Amino acid sequence: MSAALAIPPDAAQARPNHFPLEVSEYQRIVARLENMTGITMGADKRTLVHSRLQRRIRALALPGFRDYCDLLERPEGQVEQTHFVNALTTNLTSFFRESHHFKHFVEEAVQPMLPELKSGRKLRIWSSGCSTGEEPFCIAMMLLSVFPQAFDRNARILATDIDSSVLRTAFNGEYSQERMKGVPDPLLQKFFAAGGSEDAPGYRVNDEVRRLIAFRKLNLNASSWPMRGKFDMIFCRNTLIYFDDDRQSRILKRYRDIMKPGGHLYLGHSERLSGPAEKSFKRVGTTIFQAV
Ligand SMILES: C[S@@+](CC[C@H](N)C(=O)[O-])C[C@H]1O[C@@H](n2cnc3c(N)ncnc32)[C@H](O)[C@@H]1O
């Protein structure tokens, strides 16, 4: 038998780099996360939570999860609360994910209003749960493809997320070659410049695209949202699924309240309307809804 296999399980648990996560500590963590963000996590996420927060415990040189939970509750734990949320969000995204939405956006939502847009009608679009920025950049590229004067004619995109680290990536607008896979060549040529380094080449989104977008931190489950005007289109894709039914219904109602009549709502492939929003939107495509 090798020396490694001879280590009894208790000794492995006591390794300085491994911190056991007790059920009671896991419960404290998921309750705090839900309270701060609305994200719900079942027992099946314990391994994920364990591995993501263990890194934080190591970084802070804390003795274990109990001290970590205590820190989050103390006033001096405020900075850690941001790391805590950033560590536990799921940020999976890609360029032109669920591409039928972008086709609909250009052909059915933007093109019919082009005459009005050209004569000065404001256009307001919200990418809520924008993650690392691929979604709002796709919206901006598609908009510019049919309406090159968008910026001068007062078209704007608001892109928000609760996770400050993904917002930083989005704001930088720089992506590895690997992440550019979904971008068609003509758009790549038109809207990106070479970026990255010699060792890790990548692409950077042009200023023409970037200037259309304002990136902001926003919690969809906050008691109020700071926006004043109404939106023509809202993208909320693959974000509501992390919330319970009540929160989903409440957010969908708030989307309708903050949207112009006739505006379009784009949801993720496994999301649906619920609550009062069921009556205030009509389905016009696969996970595409129009405010009535
Ligand atoms: C899976 S990503 C979706 C990205 C993109 N919309 C897409 O479909 O490709 C979900 C995003 O929702 C964000 N999120 C989770 N809870 C949130 C909340 N309460 N408020 C705002 N954003 C939240 C996460 O940080 C994450 O970046």
The ligand as an SDF file (V2000), in Angstrom:
LIG
                    3D

 27 29  0  0  0  0  0  0  0  0999 V2000
  -25.7790   32.4250  -16.2540 C   0  0  0  0  0  0  0  0  0  0  0  0
  -25.4540   34.1460  -16.2370 S   0  0  0  0  0  0  0  0  0  0  0  0
  -26.4160   34.6730  -17.6370 C   0  0  0  0  0  0  0  0  0  0  0  0
  -25.6300   35.5550  -18.5670 C   0  0  0  0  0  0  0  0  0  0  0  0
  -26.3770   35.9750  -19.8420 C   0  0  0  0  0  0  0  0  0  0  0  0
  -27.6010   36.6690  -19.5380 N   0  0  0  0  0  0  0  0  0  0  0  0
  -26.6310   34.7940  -20.7270 C   0  0  0  0  0  0  0  0  0  0  0  0
  -27.7630   34.3040  -20.8070 O   0  0  0  0  0  0  0  0  0  0  0  0
  -25.6830   34.3100  -21.3590 O   0  0  0  0  0  0  0  0  0  0  0  0
  -26.4530   34.7170  -14.8550 C   0  0  0  0  0  0  0  0  0  0  0  0
  -25.9890   36.0470  -14.3120 C   0  0  0  0  0  0  0  0  0  0  0  0
  -26.9580   36.5180  -13.3710 O   0  0  0  0  0  0  0  0  0  0  0  0
  -26.2800   37.2230  -12.3540 C   0  0  0  0  0  0  0  0  0  0  0  0
  -27.1400   37.3380  -11.1620 N   0  0  0  0  0  0  0  0  0  0  0  0
  -27.4510   36.3880  -10.2470 C   0  0  0  0  0  0  0  0  0  0  0  0
  -28.2130   36.8880   -9.2790 N   0  0  0  0  0  0  0  0  0  0  0  0
  -28.4310   38.2010   -9.5790 C   0  0  0  0  0  0  0  0  0  0  0  0
  -29.1580   39.2560   -8.9510 C   0  0  0  0  0  0  0  0  0  0  0  0
  -29.8210   39.0750   -7.8150 N   0  0  0  0  0  0  0  0  0  0  0  0
  -29.1430   40.4610   -9.5430 N   0  0  0  0  0  0  0  0  0  0  0  0
  -28.4700   40.6790  -10.7040 C   0  0  0  0  0  0  0  0  0  0  0  0
  -27.7570   39.7260  -11.3390 N   0  0  0  0  0  0  0  0  0  0  0  0
  -27.7420   38.4850  -10.7920 C   0  0  0  0  0  0  0  0  0  0  0  0
  -25.0260   36.3890  -12.1300 C   0  0  0  0  0  0  0  0  0  0  0  0
  -24.0010   37.1230  -11.4990 O   0  0  0  0  0  0  0  0  0  0  0  0
  -24.6850   35.9500  -13.5500 C   0  0  0  0  0  0  0  0  0  0  0  0
  -23.6810   36.7550  -14.1310 O   0  0  0  0  0  0  0  0  0  0  0  0
  1  2  1  0
  2  3  1  0
  2 10  1  0
  3  4  1  0
  4  5  1  0
  5  6  1  0
  5  7  1  0
  7  8  2  0
  7  9  1  0
 10 11  1  0
 11 12  1  0
 11 26  1  0
 12 13  1  0
 13 14  1  0
 13 24  1  0
 14 15  1  0
 14 23  1  0
 15 16  2  0
 16 17  1  0
 17 18  1  0
 17 23  2  0
 18 19  1  0
 18 20  2  0
 20 21  1  0
 21 22  2  0
 22 23  1  0
 24 25  1  0
 24 26  1  0
 26 27  1  0
M  CHG  2   2   1   9  -1
M  END
$$$$
